[in-house]
């Protein structure tokens, strides 16, 4: 396995600095100072931060979508059952 370069190490630091999907301003400033020590220019550091945030948001959205329940089948079932009951009631009252 190849050794991680400065960009990879910086990206790992960004992941650790994000709390609950949010990167606080104070942590961002610390990250930018760390990037400077690693020889990463400010513009590139901001791009790395943006890429990491984007990937984490995408992963969070995918996980949320996977865990959400779909109520559509239950709603369709209820609509069919009510339709059957209404049809039966209409037949019952028309026969009397």
C-alpha positions, 0 to 999 in steps of 0.5 A, a space after each residue: 500500500 502506498 504512503 498517503 500524500 499530504 492531500 490524503 492526510 489533509 482530507 482525513 483531517 477534514 473528515 475528523 473535523 466535521 461534526 454532525 455534517 458541519 465544519 465550524 469556522 474555528 476548525 476550518 481555520 485550524 485546517 487551513 493552517 494545517 494545510 499550510 504546514 503540509 505545503 498545500 495552498 489555500 485554494 487547494 485546501 478549500 477545494 479538498 474541504 469542499 470535496 470531503 463535505 460533498 462526499 460526506 453529504 452524499 453518503 449521509 443522504 444515501 444512508 437516510 434514503 435507505 433507512 426511510 420507510 416507504 408508506 406508498 404500499 400501505 396507502 395503496 392497500 388502504 385505498 383498495 380496501 376502502 374502495 372494496 368496502 364502499 362498493 360492497 356498501 353500495 351494493 348492499 343498500 341498492 339491494 334493499 
